[in-house]
Every structure is written in structure tokens, then in C-alpha cells.
Amino acid sequence: MFNKSESMPQFIDRFLTRTALGVLLMSFAYGAGAATYLVDDPLHDWLETAQLLLSLGAVAAVLPVFVKLFRLRHGVARVDCGPEGFIAGAFRKAGSHAFTFAFIVLILFEPLSKRWLTDLPTAFFINVLLCLILGVFSGGFFLLSRDDAPEDEFDAGDDDGK
């Protein structure tokens, strides 16, 4: 958790990746919360338990790196996080995509909630919206931050002369 040999850019990348993982878990938690409005009692209780466990998993994924970031930024020897890298750019871009997606979903929910799904409470739509937005954010982050290039593509040359 507190690797001394880890550089600040590596730590920031790990922090953002862990945050995206926590956001993904929260997306599943909100999805389970939305599903509780559609199922009967035995499954309803199970989904509420799953929602709680997923939320606790999100906290467990993010809390260790958040504590380290807080210590680095507000401790005795304050550390600047330095320049943003590739992962930070992917995080910012995924957030932008999720924000745009939120408006599209809200526009679609307006006629759905007035005409066809009138018996569902507002909390259902909020849970679905949060599930979708957080899922788009984390999914977008993981797609944008993956390394598609072969490992030797950026090598200037190999030791064996190839």
C-alpha cells in the first residue's frame, strides 16, 4: 500500500486506476439498487446485501490510496503531484464522456417516466442514471487507459540487432 520506491506519477496512476475501480463497483451497487424496485422480496433482500457489499468494496479499493494522497498533500513534507500523464488524461476524457452521456440519458428518461414507466418511483430512475453514468465513466477510463501497443513497438532497437 505504501511503497516507498514508487514514484509520484506511478502513484497518481495507481490512485486514478483505483478510483475508477471504485466507481465501477459503485455502478454495480446502483444497478443493484435499481433492480430492487423490479423484483420480489427474497431477491430484494439479496440485492440490498449485494449493494452494501459492492459499496464497501468501492471504499476498500479507494481508501488506502486516498489516505496516502492525503498524507502526501497535507503532511509535514508536502508533495506536489507533478505533471499529468496519460492515465490522468484518460480519466479526464472518461469524465467528459460520462457527463455528455448523462444528458442523453436524462433526455431519454423524460418521456419514459411520463408515458410508459409511470408506476416506478423517482429513486429507480436516479439509481439507473447513476449506474449508467458511473459505468460509462469507469468503462471509458479502462478502455482509454489500456495499452494496445505491442511491448516492443516503441523500442529503438533490440539487443540482438533486429
C-alpha positions in Angstrom: 0.0 0.0 0.0 2.7 2.5 0.9 5.5 1.5 -1.5 8.5 3.8 -0.8 10.1 3.1 -4.2 7.0 4.2 -6.1 7.4 7.5 -8.0 4.7 10.2 -7.7 3.5 9.7 -11.3 3.2 5.9 -10.7 1.3 6.6 -7.5 -1.1 9.1 -9.3 -1.7 6.4 -12.0 -2.5 3.9 -9.3 -4.7 6.3 -7.5 -6.8 7.1 -10.6 -7.0 3.4 -11.6 -8.2 2.5 -8.1 -10.7 5.4 -8.2 -12.1 4.1 -11.5 -12.3 0.6 -10.0 -14.3 2.1 -7.0 -16.5 3.9 -9.4 -17.2 0.7 -11.3 -18.1 -1.1 -8.1 -20.5 1.8 -7.2 -22.0 1.5 -10.7 -22.9 -2.1 -9.9 -24.2 -1.1 -6.5 -26.5 1.5 -8.0 -27.6 -1.1 -10.6 -28.5 -3.5 -7.7 -30.3 -0.6 -6.1 -32.4 0.0 -9.2 -33.1 -3.7 -9.6 -34.6 -3.8 -6.1 -37.6 -1.9 -7.4 -38.3 -4.6 -10.0 -38.0 -7.9 -8.0 -39.9 -9.7 -5.2 -38.9 -9.9 -1.6 -36.4 -12.8 -1.5 -34.3 -11.4 -4.3 -34.9 -7.8 -3.0 -33.1 -8.6 0.3 -30.2 -10.3 -1.6 -29.8 -7.3 -3.9 -29.7 -4.9 -0.9 -27.0 -7.0 0.6 -25.1 -7.1 -2.7 -25.5 -3.3 -2.9 -24.0 -2.9 0.6 -21.1 -5.3 -0.2 -20.3 -3.5 -3.5 -20.3 -0.1 -1.8 -17.9 -1.5 0.9 -15.7 -2.9 -1.8 -15.6 0.5 -3.5 -14.5 2.1 -0.2 -11.9 -0.7 0.3 -10.5 -0.1 -3.2 -10.1 3.7 -2.9 -9.5 4.3 0.8 -5.8 3.2 1.0 -4.6 5.3 -1.9 -6.8 8.2 -0.8 -5.2 8.2 2.7 -1.7 8.1 1.1 -2.6 11.0 -1.2 -4.0 13.0 1.7 -0.8 12.4 3.7 1.4 13.4 0.7 -0.5 16.6 0.1 -1.2 17.7 3.7 1.6 16.0 5.6 4.8 17.5 7.0 6.7 17.2 3.7 4.1 18.3 1.3 4.5 16.8 -2.2 3.3 18.2 -5.5 1.6 15.7 -7.6 3.6 16.8 -10.7 2.5 16.9 -14.3 -0.4 14.9 -15.5 0.3 11.9 -17.6 -1.5 9.5 -19.9 -3.7 8.0 -17.2 -4.8 11.4 -15.9 -5.8 12.4 -19.5 -7.8 9.2 -19.9 -9.5 9.9 -16.5 -10.5 13.4 -17.6 -11.7 12.2 -21.0 -13.8 9.5 -19.5 -15.4 12.0 -17.2 -16.2 14.2 -20.1 -17.8 11.3 -22.0 -19.8 10.3 -18.9 -21.1 13.9 -18.4 -22.3 14.0 -22.0 -23.9 10.6 -21.7 -25.7 11.8 -18.6 -27.6 14.4 -20.6 -28.5 11.9 -23.3 -29.9 9.5 -20.7 -31.8 12.3 -18.9 -33.4 13.3 -22.2 -34.5 9.7 -22.8 -35.8 9.3 -19.3 -38.2 12.2 -19.5 -40.7 10.6 -21.9 -40.1 7.2 -20.4 -41.0 8.3 -16.9 -44.1 10.3 -18.1 -45.6 7.8 -20.6 -44.6 4.2 -20.1 -42.8 3.7 -16.7 -45.2 5.8 -14.6 -45.5 3.3 -11.8 -41.8 3.3 -10.9 -40.6 5.8 -8.3 -38.1 8.6 -8.9 -35.4 6.7 -6.9 -35.5 3.9 -9.5 -34.6 6.4 -12.3 -31.9 8.0 -10.2 -30.3 4.7 -9.4 -30.4 3.7 -13.1 -29.0 7.0 -14.1 -26.1 6.7 -11.6 -25.5 3.1 -12.6 -25.2 4.1 -16.3 -23.1 7.2 -15.8 -20.7 5.6 -13.4 -20.5 2.5 -15.7 -19.8 4.7 -18.7 -17.1 6.6 -16.8 -15.3 3.6 -15.5 -15.6 1.6 -18.7 -14.5 4.6 -20.7 -11.5 5.1 -18.4 -10.4 1.4 -18.7 -10.8 1.5 -22.5 -9.0 4.7 -22.9 -6.1 3.8 -20.5 -5.4 0.3 -21.8 -2.2 -0.3 -23.6 -2.9 -1.5 -27.2 0.6 -1.2 -28.5 2.8 -4.3 -28.5 5.6 -4.1 -25.9 8.4 -3.9 -28.4 6.7 -1.3 -30.8 8.4 1.6 -29.1 11.8 0.1 -28.7 14.5 1.8 -30.6 16.3 -1.5 -31.2 16.7 -4.9 -29.7 20.0 -6.2 -28.3 20.1 -8.9 -31.0 20.2 -6.4 -33.8 16.7 -6.8 -35.1 
